[in-house]
């Protein structure tokens, strides 16, 4: 890297960081300032400015604030006050935002329930929040009704957007309430360290956990992303991601609301209508998840692909194998990739569009942003401690688990979950000295000599095969650029009598895809031990509501053709290519007669 390029990199980093810190000057654990104050100020100063664009609706900042005031008055009438929890189960629309904003006016807490949950998982999520009331969009009334009987004691349900059986009429009540400002004294004493939301982990295994989300953390993230893209009141941020998750519901919202800009909302993501929406509503930013970008890139080319008003896009999970192609095809001026977890204190941003990097932490910022990578033994799935009993920090280029020091400083806190035991599992103690405490991300990252961080894998996803560590992300990148491969999910499966786990890839492929030719196409990009041993062709890959690939069921299915209806293939070392995996071959592998 040349001197001028290095200088430019530092200029961008320091400039973005300085803008962000200026915006965050009132953020802190003891600060009384919240997003409510910001919205109320814009409603008074620029009441006609557009806050939300949704379908054919326009919501101004005055209307946003008035709708929130009605919610607050409804809550007061129900005896809901400081610290009380209300569940919110609703698909994207303006009422979602006015609801939690109104609750926050009283110092109450909104539990943002994943709209993809059903049955026991939905009942569990509502139950662990402790909510006595739950506001349900009528589109989810049936789903809620099926789960309500499993909640003890059942909360009182309020129907929004239409009536459904067993629920009170929320819309009718709100229409009768005054939109006048709520007395600010009701939230007197509220500070940044108080809880604002419960946002649920969207992990692919186990029941969801409710992460505590404070007012300080909320503003920290909102201002962080607004500063990263330098948003202004003239900007419009397009959000198709679910509002129940931090990426869409906090980061995208914050890019608009902290500066008095507009948020363009869509009920659900549509690859077919995405770019038309960007053009129609004149979006200047959009928030992405990596798989969203892959869906857009896999769509048929359109002559208008580069026609838009975008200044930048921001998100996480944009894989390096599609990053340049995506940016080139859609003429994206700037991509701001970030790394972070809803509940964690490890976050960073890649301000300067370095392909593949999830963020950067220059050496001179290490005392301020205490993020470290520590050695992790993939085979034993344990952290490595030295002879002195402390963890060992990774050298540049070495993959390790990312951790963040826990302290009271803004951005360094870890507020945990509703369950104390779950909270303690994420805290690592006596890391570099006796008595210190660090948040465990559960992610393996690596850092280069310039301070850029790159995602490697989730702890537990990386596996050992033939005595070597195999990162599923690396294999996914190699497979993802093969013509005909549209989607990839890589994981390890147990093989009877073999040590470690063999690589397996679930693929969504275009018509005419030839698995037999795949081995030649990936040979130059993957070491032999990293090459998938098994392939599974799927019509589609299962994802979470936040576009994360689900692996648990695939791992459990293994590679047994007796229990899997999808076409299966195995790498035949004798023919040096992928061949159909028959029941006979499977039996031979399981018995150790067939070499893999």
VOPASE-552075 format. One record per residue (C-alpha): residue number from 1; x, y, z. Coordinates in steps of 0.2 Angstrom, whole numbers. Example, Ala and Ser with C-alpha at 12.3 -4.5 7.8 and 13.67 -1.06 7.14 Angstrom:
REM VOPASE-552075
- pos:px:py:pz
- 1:62:-22:39;
- 2:68:-5:36;
//
This chain:
REM VOPASE-552075
- pos:px:py:pz
- 1:0:0:0;
- 2:8:17:-6;
- 3:10:32:5;
- 4:-4:42:-3;
- 5:-16:27:-2;
- 6:-12:25:16;
- 7:-15:43:19;
- 8:-32:43:11;
- 9:-37:28:21;
- 10:-32:37:38;
- 11:-41:53:32;
- 12:-57:43:29;
- 13:-56:34:45;
- 14:-53:49:56;
- 15:-66:59:47;
- 16:-80:47:49;
- 17:-75:44:67;
- 18:-74:62:71;
- 19:-92:65:63;
- 20:-98:50:73;
- 21:-91:56:90;
- 22:-98:74:87;
- 23:-115:66:85;
- 24:-113:56:100;
- 25:-108:70:112;
- 26:-123:68:123;
- 27:-123:49:123;
- 28:-119:41:140;
- 29:-125:30:154;
- 30:-130:44:164;
- 31:-137:55:150;
- 32:-156:59:150;
- 33:-156:61:131;
- 34:-165:47:121;
- 35:-172:45:104;
- 36:-188:52:110;
- 37:-181:69:113;
- 38:-173:69:96;
- 39:-190:65:88;
- 40:-199:78:98;
- 41:-187:91:93;
- 42:-189:88:75;
- 43:-208:88:77;
- 44:-207:105:84;
- 45:-193:112:73;
- 46:-197:104:56;
- 47:-215:97:58;
- 48:-218:95:40;
- 49:-202:86:36;
- 50:-205:68:30;
- 51:-201:55:43;
- 52:-208:39:34;
- 53:-213:34:17;
- 54:-223:18:16;
- 55:-232:12:0;
- 56:-243:28:-4;
- 57:-242:35:13;
- 58:-232:50:20;
- 59:-229:52:38;
- 60:-222:69:44;
- 61:-212:71:60;
- 62:-227:80:68;
- 63:-238:65:63;
- 64:-225:53:69;
- 65:-224:61:86;
- 66:-243:63:88;
- 67:-246:45:84;
- 68:-233:40:97;
- 69:-242:52:110;
- 70:-258:42:107;
- 71:-248:26:111;
- 72:-241:33:127;
- 73:-259:39:132;
- 74:-265:21:129;
- 75:-251:14:139;
- 76:-255:26:153;
- 77:-273:20:153;
- 78:-267:2:155;
- 79:-256:6:170;
- 80:-240:4:160;
- 81:-226:14:166;
- 82:-207:15:169;
- 83:-199:-2:166;
- 84:-215:-11:161;
- 85:-214:-22:145;
- 86:-226:-23:131;
- 87:-224:-36:117;
- 88:-224:-30:99;
- 89:-228:-43:85;
- 90:-231:-34:69;
- 91:-224:-33:51;
- 92:-215:-18:45;
- 93:-226:-2:44;
- 94:-226:15:52;
- 95:-236:9:66;
- 96:-222:-2:72;
- 97:-211:13:75;
- 98:-224:24:82;
- 99:-228:10:95;
- 100:-211:8:102;
- 101:-208:27:102;
- 102:-224:30:112;
- 103:-219:17:124;
- 104:-202:24:126;
- 105:-210:41:130;
- 106:-216:33:147;
- 107:-199:24:150;
- 108:-208:8:146;
- 109:-199:-6:136;
- 110:-205:-14:120;
- 111:-201:-32:116;
- 112:-198:-34:98;
- 113:-205:-51:93;
- 114:-198:-60:78;
- 115:-213:-61:66;
- 116:-207:-78:59;
- 117:-209:-87:75;
- 118:-224:-99:78;
- 119:-230:-110:91;
- 120:-219:-114:106;
- 121:-205:-102:100;
- 122:-217:-88:99;
- 123:-225:-92:116;
- 124:-207:-93:124;
- 125:-202:-76:117;
- 126:-217:-67:124;
- 127:-216:-76:140;
- 128:-198:-72:144;
- 129:-201:-54:141;
- 130:-213:-53:155;
- 131:-226:-43:145;
- 132:-243:-41:152;
- 133:-249:-33:135;
- 134:-245:-38:117;
- 135:-249:-27:102;
- 136:-252:-39:87;
- 137:-253:-34:69;
- 138:-269:-42:62;
- 139:-259:-51:48;
- 140:-251:-61:63;
- 141:-267:-63:73;
- 142:-269:-81:68;
- 143:-251:-86:72;
- 144:-252:-77:89;
- 145:-269:-86:93;
- 146:-261:-103:90;
- 147:-247:-98:102;
- 148:-257:-89:115;
- 149:-263:-104:124;
- 150:-245:-109:128;
- 151:-241:-93:138;
- 152:-245:-93:157;
- 153:-251:-81:162;
- 154:-257:-75:145;
- 155:-255:-57:141;
- 156:-269:-46:135;
- 157:-269:-45:116;
- 158:-272:-29:106;
- 159:-276:-30:88;
- 160:-268:-17:76;
- 161:-273:-14:58;
- 162:-290:-24:60;
- 163:-299:-35:73;
- 164:-295:-53:76;
- 165:-303:-65:88;
- 166:-297:-64:106;
- 167:-290:-47:105;
- 168:-295:-29:109;
- 169:-297:-16:96;
- 170:-281:-5:97;
- 171:-285:6:82;
- 172:-302:11:90;
- 173:-295:15:106;
- 174:-281:26:99;
- 175:-293:35:88;
- 176:-301:42:103;
- 177:-285:48:112;
- 178:-277:65:111;
- 179:-262:68:100;
- 180:-256:81:112;
- 181:-238:80:119;
- 182:-236:69:134;
- 183:-229:77:150;
- 184:-210:74:150;
- 185:-210:72:169;
- 186:-217:54:167;
- 187:-199:49:161;
- 188:-190:60:174;
- 189:-174:51:180;
- 190:-173:40:164;
- 191:-155:39:158;
- 192:-145:30:145;
- 193:-142:14:156;
- 194:-161:11:157;
- 195:-168:-2:146;
- 196:-177:3:130;
- 197:-180:-13:120;
- 198:-179:-32:120;
- 199:-172:-38:104;
- 200:-171:-56:102;
- 201:-156:-66:95;
- 202:-160:-74:79;
- 203:-148:-89:81;
- 204:-151:-105:70;
- 205:-152:-116:85;
- 206:-162:-116:101;
- 207:-175:-105:107;
- 208:-173:-86:105;
- 209:-165:-76:119;
- 210:-171:-58:124;
- 211:-156:-46:124;
- 212:-158:-30:134;
- 213:-156:-15:123;
- 214:-153:1:133;
- 215:-156:19:127;
- 216:-137:22:127;
- 217:-134:7:116;
- 218:-149:13:105;
- 219:-141:30:102;
- 220:-124:23:101;
- 221:-129:12:86;
- 222:-140:25:78;
- 223:-127:39:78;
- 224:-113:27:73;
- 225:-122:23:56;
- 226:-128:40:53;
- 227:-110:46:55;
- 228:-103:32:45;
- 229:-113:38:29;
- 230:-114:56:34;
- 231:-133:57:33;
- 232:-142:73:32;
- 233:-160:79:33;
- 234:-161:78:14;
- 235:-157:59:14;
- 236:-169:45:12;
- 237:-165:28:19;
- 238:-173:12:11;
- 239:-176:-2:23;
- 240:-183:-19:18;
- 241:-176:-28:33;
- 242:-187:-33:48;
- 243:-189:-19:61;
- 244:-189:-32:75;
- 245:-170:-34:72;
- 246:-156:-21:76;
- 247:-149:-20:58;
- 248:-166:-14:51;
- 249:-175:-7:66;
- 250:-161:2:74;
- 251:-147:5:62;
- 252:-157:10:46;
- 253:-170:20:57;
- 254:-156:29:66;
- 255:-148:34:49;
- 256:-164:44:46;
- 257:-172:49:62;
- 258:-156:56:71;
- 259:-154:69:57;
- 260:-172:72:53;
- 261:-171:63:36;
- 262:-184:51:29;
- 263:-186:32:31;
- 264:-193:22:16;
- 265:-201:7:23;
- 266:-206:-9:14;
- 267:-217:-23:22;
- 268:-205:-37:16;
- 269:-190:-38:4;
- 270:-194:-41:-14;
- 271:-179:-43:-26;
- 272:-191:-40:-41;
- 273:-197:-23:-34;
- 274:-181:-17:-25;
- 275:-173:-6:-38;
- 276:-190:1:-43;
- 277:-193:6:-25;
- 278:-176:14:-24;
- 279:-180:24:-40;
- 280:-198:29:-35;
- 281:-194:35:-18;
- 282:-177:42:-23;
- 283:-167:33:-9;
- 284:-150:39:-5;
- 285:-145:25:6;
- 286:-151:7:9;
- 287:-147:-6:23;
- 288:-142:-23:17;
- 289:-139:-40:24;
- 290:-127:-51:13;
- 291:-139:-63:7;
- 292:-150:-49:1;
- 293:-136:-43:-10;
- 294:-134:-60:-17;
- 295:-153:-61:-22;
- 296:-151:-45:-31;
- 297:-136:-50:-40;
- 298:-144:-67:-45;
- 299:-159:-58:-53;
- 300:-159:-56:-72;
- 301:-149:-40:-78;
- 302:-160:-25:-81;
- 303:-154:-10:-92;
- 304:-159:2:-77;
- 305:-148:-8:-65;
- 306:-137:8:-61;
- 307:-150:21:-62;
- 308:-153:27:-44;
- 309:-149:41:-32;
- 310:-139:31:-20;
- 311:-124:39:-11;
- 312:-120:24:0;
- 313:-126:7:6;
- 314:-123:0:24;
- 315:-124:-17:31;
- 316:-116:-33:35;
- 317:-112:-50:28;
- 318:-108:-45:10;
- 319:-96:-59:5;
- 320:-80:-55:-4;
- 321:-84:-66:-19;
- 322:-99:-55:-24;
- 323:-94:-38:-17;
- 324:-85:-31:-33;
- 325:-98:-39:-45;
- 326:-112:-32:-35;
- 327:-104:-14:-33;
- 328:-100:-14:-52;
- 329:-116:-20:-59;
- 330:-127:-8:-48;
- 331:-115:7:-48;
- 332:-114:8:-29;
- 333:-103:23:-25;
- 334:-99:17:-8;
- 335:-101:2:3;
- 336:-100:3:22;
- 337:-98:-15:29;
- 338:-100:-17:48;
- 339:-97:-31:61;
- 340:-108:-32:77;
- 341:-120:-42:87;
- 342:-137:-36:94;
- 343:-132:-39:112;
- 344:-113:-37:111;
- 345:-100:-23:113;
- 346:-89:-28:99;
- 347:-93:-17:84;
- 348:-83:-9:70;
- 349:-86:-2:52;
- 350:-76:-3:36;
- 351:-77:16:31;
- 352:-66:15:15;
- 353:-74:1:5;
- 354:-60:-11:7;
- 355:-67:-27:-1;
- 356:-71:-41:11;
- 357:-66:-31:27;
- 358:-79:-30:41;
- 359:-71:-16:49;
- 360:-55:-8:54;
- 361:-46:-4:71;
- 362:-30:5:68;
- 363:-16:2:81;
- 364:-18:20:88;
- 365:-36:17:92;
- 366:-33:1:102;
- 367:-34:9:119;
- 368:-51:17:115;
- 369:-59:2:106;
- 370:-54:-13:116;
- 371:-58:-26:104;
- 372:-46:-41:103;
- 373:-44:-58:94;
- 374:-38:-72:105;
- 375:-32:-90:100;
- 376:-45:-103:99;
- 377:-43:-122:97;
- 378:-55:-127:83;
- 379:-52:-146:86;
- 380:-56:-145:104;
- 381:-68:-130:103;
- 382:-60:-121:117;
- 383:-50:-105:120;
- 384:-31:-107:122;
- 385:-23:-101:138;
- 386:-4:-99:140;
- 387:6:-105:154;
- 388:1:-90:165;
- 389:-17:-95:163;
- 390:-22:-80:153;
- 391:-28:-80:135;
- 392:-16:-77:120;
- 393:-19:-63:108;
- 394:-18:-67:90;
- 395:-4:-61:78;
- 396:-9:-52:62;
- 397:-16:-65:50;
- 398:-20:-77:63;
- 399:-39:-82:66;
- 400:-46:-80:83;
- 401:-62:-77:93;
- 402:-67:-59:94;
- 403:-70:-52:111;
- 404:-74:-35:119;
- 405:-69:-28:136;
- 406:-84:-24:147;
- 407:-84:-7:155;
- 408:-96:7:159;
- 409:-90:17:144;
- 410:-102:20:129;
- 411:-101:6:118;
- 412:-92:-5:130;
- 413:-106:-11:141;
- 414:-114:-28:140;
- 415:-132:-28:147;
- 416:-135:-46:144;
- 417:-152:-56:142;
- 418:-167:-58:153;
- 419:-159:-74:159;
- 420:-145:-72:171;
- 421:-137:-89:167;
- 422:-138:-85:148;
- 423:-129:-68:152;
- 424:-115:-76:161;
- 425:-111:-89:147;
- 426:-106:-74:136;
- 427:-94:-67:148;
- 428:-76:-72:148;
- 429:-66:-68:164;
- 430:-48:-67:169;
- 431:-43:-65:150;
- 432:-27:-54:151;
- 433:-27:-50:170;
- 434:-36:-56:185;
- 435:-53:-49:187;
- 436:-56:-42:169;
- 437:-72:-47:160;
- 438:-74:-48:141;
- 439:-89:-52:130;
- 440:-88:-67:119;
- 441:-94:-65:101;
- 442:-93:-83:96;
- 443:-85:-77:80;
- 444:-68:-81:72;
- 445:-60:-66:64;
- 446:-43:-62:58;
- 447:-34:-45:57;
- 448:-21:-39:45;
- 449:-6:-28:47;
- 450:-16:-12:43;
- 451:-30:-16:56;
- 452:-43:-22:45;
- 453:-54:-37:51;
- 454:-61:-51:41;
- 455:-74:-63:46;
- 456:-68:-81:46;
- 457:-82:-92:53;
- 458:-94:-95:68;
- 459:-86:-104:82;
- 460:-93:-122:79;
- 461:-95:-120:60;
- 462:-76:-121:57;
- 463:-72:-140:58;
- 464:-57:-151:57;
- 465:-54:-163:42;
- 466:-39:-173:37;
- 467:-30:-164:52;
- 468:-33:-147:45;
- 469:-45:-133:50;
- 470:-59:-129:37;
- 471:-68:-112:37;
- 472:-85:-114:30;
- 473:-84:-96:24;
- 474:-69:-99:13;
- 475:-77:-114:5;
- 476:-93:-104:2;
- 477:-83:-91:-6;
- 478:-75:-103:-18;
- 479:-91:-111:-23;
- 480:-101:-95:-24;
- 481:-91:-89:-39;
- 482:-94:-105:-49;
- 483:-105:-102:-64;
- 484:-122:-110:-61;
- 485:-121:-110:-42;
- 486:-133:-97:-35;
- 487:-133:-100:-16;
- 488:-122:-110:-5;
- 489:-122:-116:13;
- 490:-107:-126:19;
- 491:-106:-136:35;
- 492:-97:-151:42;
- 493:-105:-169:45;
- 494:-99:-183:55;
- 495:-93:-199:46;
- 496:-93:-216:55;
- 497:-75:-221:59;
- 498:-67:-204:53;
- 499:-60:-191:64;
- 500:-67:-173:63;
- 501:-80:-169:51;
- 502:-82:-170:32;
- 503:-86:-155:22;
- 504:-104:-154:14;
- 505:-112:-140:4;
- 506:-130:-138:1;
- 507:-132:-129:-16;
- 508:-145:-120:-25;
- 509:-140:-122:-44;
- 510:-146:-115:-60;
- 511:-154:-127:-73;
- 512:-141:-138:-82;
- 513:-128:-137:-68;
- 514:-116:-151:-69;
- 515:-109:-157:-52;
- 516:-97:-168:-61;
- 517:-88:-153:-67;
- 518:-87:-144:-51;
- 519:-71:-151:-44;
- 520:-61:-144:-58;
- 521:-68:-127:-56;
- 522:-64:-126:-37;
- 523:-47:-135:-38;
- 524:-37:-119:-40;
- 525:-46:-110:-25;
- 526:-47:-124:-12;
- 527:-35:-135:-4;
- 528:-39:-154:-6;
- 529:-44:-155:13;
- 530:-56:-140:11;
- 531:-65:-147:-4;
- 532:-83:-153:0;
- 533:-84:-172:2;
- 534:-103:-171:-1;
- 535:-115:-161:-11;
- 536:-134:-158:-8;
- 537:-144:-150:-22;
- 538:-158:-140:-14;
- 539:-173:-130:-22;
- 540:-170:-117:-10;
- 541:-160:-113:6;
- 542:-168:-110:23;
- 543:-164:-93:31;
- 544:-169:-84:47;
- 545:-180:-68:46;
- 546:-164:-58:45;
- 547:-157:-68:30;
- 548:-145:-79:40;
- 549:-143:-97:33;
- 550:-149:-111:44;
- 551:-137:-125:46;
- 552:-143:-135:61;
- 553:-156:-146:52;
- 554:-144:-149:38;
- 555:-130:-155:50;
- 556:-142:-166:58;
- 557:-148:-174:41;
- 558:-130:-178:37;
- 559:-127:-187:20;
- 560:-138:-202:21;
- 561:-148:-205:5;
- 562:-160:-216:14;
- 563:-167:-201:23;
- 564:-164:-186:11;
- 565:-175:-184:-4;
- 566:-163:-171:-12;
- 567:-150:-176:-25;
- 568:-134:-181:-16;
- 569:-116:-182:-23;
- 570:-99:-187:-16;
- 571:-82:-183:-21;
- 572:-75:-199:-29;
- 573:-56:-199:-27;
- 574:-53:-213:-39;
- 575:-62:-203:-53;
- 576:-57:-186:-46;
- 577:-75:-179:-48;
- 578:-92:-178:-40;
- 579:-103:-193:-43;
- 580:-121:-198:-37;
- 581:-121:-204:-19;
- 582:-131:-220:-19;
- 583:-137:-230:-5;
- 584:-124:-243:-9;
- 585:-110:-231:-9;
- 586:-116:-223:7;
- 587:-116:-240:16;
- 588:-98:-243:10;
- 589:-93:-226:17;
- 590:-102:-230:34;
- 591:-93:-247:35;
- 592:-76:-240:30;
- 593:-75:-250:14;
- 594:-76:-234:3;
- 595:-62:-222:4;
- 596:-66:-203:5;
//
